[in-house]
């Protein structure tokens, strides 16, 4: 009977082991990259099933147990920076002059969400200085019209061929050289502009690429995220990159973007702080990011309550009157080549589509 039970447990355990191995492959195939998202869930499943299997199978299940422990180690190694006991990439700044504060809010409102009132209430309560709103359309434009009385500087893009990728940017401060770009002829906009805060001019970049989809590679998503990182790298001003990356924080591309742009991730050392899926009890991971380069201090980073969308809003309070360089991830020898390879794949995909 023990042998039968151990075999029953071994089946899902082997599936999780194989999923872990496949997830380590260096490829942009959608079905492989989709395994980047549920690493928390895979790790939890591996931990629980490994203990149960080892207790029931005993020494006879040594090979499976060893393989499961190896897979669990891989998952924990990847997830470690996003645990509360890990070193923080950016420390907490305890105080800031009132005129040096900059609050950034990023929210994917979900196109089909009909509860615009909750979204407006959330934005009003937040009182953010810069608000990035994603998955908007003409209806959302009308619903969010009350914000026009609060924010003088507004930019919006409503792509005709990408109805889930409308984007709106609201700012209390003037926006200079503000524009929407479409990297590699994608149909999803990337916002870039200079925010003229009285204390310090900063570059703000808003990102919302498509996720890996059935039959498509992740190259266009990865290229959009890395384009934002390159814009940050090339700017003389401190850059803030925000948006729904459609890539988990621990994803290889997200990590490459941190190293390329010299960006700081407030989640490191504070926990995964999941922002998706608000409609699921257990399939959750951090998709929505607010990252920035060293300089501004971090007063607070938080995931806000649900607003009827499948994403939770995220908010960062920064201080522009402090000097907090943080500890950005050190660039690696192969990073430039890796970025170029992704750009080449995106360009090839764009040409094939055209």
RAGI-V162092 format. One record per residue. PHI is phi as a letter, one per 20 degrees, with the letter a starting at -180 (999 if undefined). BURIAL is b if it has 9 or more other C-alpha atoms within 8 Angstrom, else e. Layout:
BEGIN
((PHI:BURIAL) (PHI:BURIAL))
END
This chain:
BEGIN
((999:e) (f:e) (f:e) (f:e) (f:b) (f:b) (f:e) (f:e) (f:b) (f:b) (f:e) (f:e) (f:b) (f:b) (f:e) (f:b) (f:b) (f:e) (f:b) (f:b) (f:b) (f:b) (f:b) (e:e) (f:e) (e:e) (b:e) (d:b) (f:b) (g:b) (f:e) (e:b) (f:b) (f:e) (f:b) (f:b) (f:b) (e:b) (f:b) (f:b) (f:b) (f:b) (f:b) (f:e) (f:b) (f:b) (f:b) (f:e) (f:b) (f:b) (f:e) (f:b) (f:b) (f:b) (f:e) (e:b) (f:b) (m:b) (f:e) (f:e) (d:b) (g:b) (f:e) (f:b) (f:b) (f:e) (f:b) (f:b) (f:b) (f:e) (f:b) (f:b) (f:e) (f:b) (f:b) (f:b) (f:e) (f:e) (e:b) (g:e) (g:b) (d:b) (d:b) (f:e) (e:e) (f:b) (f:e) (e:b) (f:b) (c:b) (f:b) (f:e) (e:b) (f:e) (b:e) (b:b) (f:e) (g:e) (e:e) (d:b) (f:b) (b:b) (d:b) (d:b) (c:b) (c:b) (b:b) (e:b) (e:b) (m:b) (g:b) (e:e) (f:b) (e:e) (e:e) (f:b) (f:e) (f:b) (f:b) (f:b) (f:e) (f:b) (f:b) (f:e) (f:e) (f:e) (l:e) (f:b) (e:b) (c:b) (c:b) (d:b) (d:b) (c:b) (m:b) (e:b) (b:b) (f:e) (f:e) (f:b) (g:b) (f:e) (f:e) (e:b) (g:e) (g:e) (f:e) (f:b) (e:e) (e:e) (d:b) (e:b) (d:b) (c:b) (c:b) (b:e) (c:b) (c:b) (g:b) (f:e) (e:e) (c:b) (f:b) (e:b) (c:b) (f:b) (b:b) (c:b) (c:b) (d:b) (c:b) (f:b) (d:b) (g:b) (d:b) (d:e) (l:e) (e:b) (a:e) (d:b) (d:e) (c:b) (g:b) (l:e) (l:e) (f:b) (d:e) (d:b) (f:b) (c:b) (e:b) (b:b) (a:b) (e:b) (e:b) (e:b) (f:b) (g:e) (e:e) (a:e) (f:b) (c:b) (e:b) (d:b) (c:b) (d:b) (c:b) (b:b) (e:b) (f:b) (f:e) (g:b) (d:b) (g:e) (n:e) (c:e) (e:b) (e:b) (g:b) (f:b) (f:b) (f:b) (f:b) (f:b) (f:b) (f:b) (f:b) (f:b) (f:b) (f:b) (f:b) (f:b) (f:b) (e:e) (e:b) (f:e) (e:e) (f:b) (d:b) (d:b) (d:b) (c:b) (p:b) (e:b) (f:b) (l:b) (b:b) (f:b) (g:b) (e:b) (g:b) (g:e) (f:b) (f:b) (f:b) (f:b) (f:b) (g:b) (f:b) (f:b) (e:b) (m:b) (e:b) (d:b) (d:b) (f:b) (f:b) (f:b) (n:b) (c:b) (o:b) (f:b) (l:b) (f:b) (c:b) (b:b) (d:b) (f:b) (e:e) (d:e) (e:e) (c:e) (e:b) (c:b) (b:b) (e:b) (d:b) (e:b) (c:b) (c:b) (c:b) (b:b) (e:b) (g:b) (q:b) (f:b) (e:b) (d:b) (e:b) (a:e) (c:b) (b:e) (e:b) (e:e) (f:e) (f:b) (c:b) (n:b) (e:b) (e:b) (d:b) (e:b) (f:b) (c:b) (b:b) (c:b) (d:b) (d:b) (c:b) (e:b) (d:b) (d:b) (c:b) (c:b) (f:b) (m:b) (c:e) (f:b) (f:e) (f:e) (g:e) (d:e) (g:e) (e:e) (f:b) (f:e) (f:e) (f:e) (f:b) (f:e) (f:e) (f:b) (f:b) (f:e) (f:b) (f:b) (f:b) (f:e) (f:b) (f:b) (f:e) (f:e) (f:e) (f:e))
END
